């Protein structure tokens, strides 16, 4: 499996490349909030920082880093559209819960893989359909089929091994 780890990008203003006077216009409040408008050639950036460490920084080339050291709430009162033209990496160090109060649809133009290190459960309150124009393979140490009213096979049945009844 591919390594999905990533790290926070370093600011264009660091100890090796500090902002230069008179290009950097920085203001700090008495409690420690700050904002900077840095026009240092080649390292132009904008930074708004809360005294507790949360910040938004616009880097040269249009990159943006937003770091929230507390809890984040993102609320959209109507529609929301997201376009990511490159790759997207999402790392969640805790639990993830997704609730959709309407229908959910996922369309993948390429392949789709899911790797679960623990158990996996799919629960459906109504009918479940799996459709493939190719082969469907189920590979397991043991397969249990439990049906209240029957199991229907609409194809030739090829069996390797014994058919046992209990």
N, C-alpha and C positions, 0 to 999 in steps of 0.2 A: 504494500500500500504506500502511496506517495506521502511524503512529509508535508503536512499542511500548515506548519508553523510559520509565523511572520513576526516582525518586530516593529515597534513605533519608529518612524523615520526621525532622524536627527534634525534639529532646527538649523536653518541657514545661518543663524547667529549662535555660534558656539565659541568656546575658549580659543580655538585655533583661528576662527574667523569672526572676531567681535564686530559689532556695528561700528561704523566710523562716524566721527563728528565731521561736518555738520549735517550728515545725511540722515541720522537717526533722531526722530522726534519722539521722546518717551515721556510719559506722565504716570506718576504713581500717587495713589491717595494715601492718607494717613494710616488707614487700616491695612494697606498692602495690595489693593487692586491696582492693575496697571494696564496701559495700552501703549502700543508702539506703532509708529509708521516709519519704516526703515527704508530709505532710498539708497542704501549703500550699493554702489554699482556691482551687479552680478549676484547680489544677495538680497534683493528687494523683498520685503515681507511686511505683513501686518499681523499683529498679535494682540488679542484681548484676553487678559488673564484675571481670574478671581484669586483672592488672597489664599484660598484653601488649595489651589493648585489646578483647578479646572481651567482649560484655555481653548481657544480657537486660534490657529495660526495659518495664515496664507503664505505659502512658500513661493519662491521663484518658479516660473513655468506653470503656475496655476494649481499646484498641489495644495491640498488643505488637510491639516491635522486637527482633529477635535478630540480632546481628552477630557473625560468627565470623571472626577475622582469620587463622586457621590452617586446617587441614583438619577437616572435620566428618564424623562417622560417626553415622548414625541407624539403629539396629538394633532390629527388632521380632521377637521370638522366635515369635510366633504370627500372628494376623490383624491387619490394619490397615484402618481405614475413614477416609476423608477426605471431608468435606462442605464445599464452598465455596459460600455462598449468593450471592456477588457475582462479580465478574470475577476472573480469575487471570492474572497476567503472570509469565512465566518467562524470564529472560535468562541465557544461558550464554555467557560470553566465550571459552570454550575448546571442546573436543570434548565430545560427549554420547554415551554408550553405554548402551543399554537391553538387558538380557538377561532373557527370560522363560523359565523352565525348564518351564513348562506351556503351556496355551493362552493366547492373547491375544484380547480382544474389545473393540471400540470401538463405541459407539452414539452417534450425533450426531443430535439431534432437529431441528436446523436445517441450514444449509449447511456444507460443509467445503471449505476452500481450503488448498492447499499451494504455496508458492512456493520454488523452489530456484534459487539464483543460479549454481550450477555444474551438474555432471552428476547424473543420478539413475539408479539401478539397482535393479530389483526381481528377486530371485533366489528361486525356489521349487523345492524338491527333488521335489515331486509335482505334481499337477494345479493349474491356476489357473483360476478362474471369475470373470468380470466380469458382473454382472447389473444391468440397468437397466430400469425400466418406461417410461422415456423414451428419447430418442435418445442414442447414444454417438458423440461426435465425437473424432477423432484429427486434430490439426492439426500438420503438420511440413513442413520443406523436403523431406525424403526419408523414406520409410517402407520399411524392409526387413523382409520376412517370410521367415524361414528355418524350414522344417519338415522333419523327417527322413522322415516318411511321407506327407505331403500336407496340403493346405489345403482344408477343406470349407466351402462357402457354402450355407446352407439358406435362401435368399431370392432374390428377383429381383436380378440384378446390373446396376446402371446404371453405365456407364463413360463419362466425358468424356475424350477424348483417345484415344491409341492403346494397343492391347494389344501389347506387344513380347515376344518370346521370345529367349533367348540360347542 
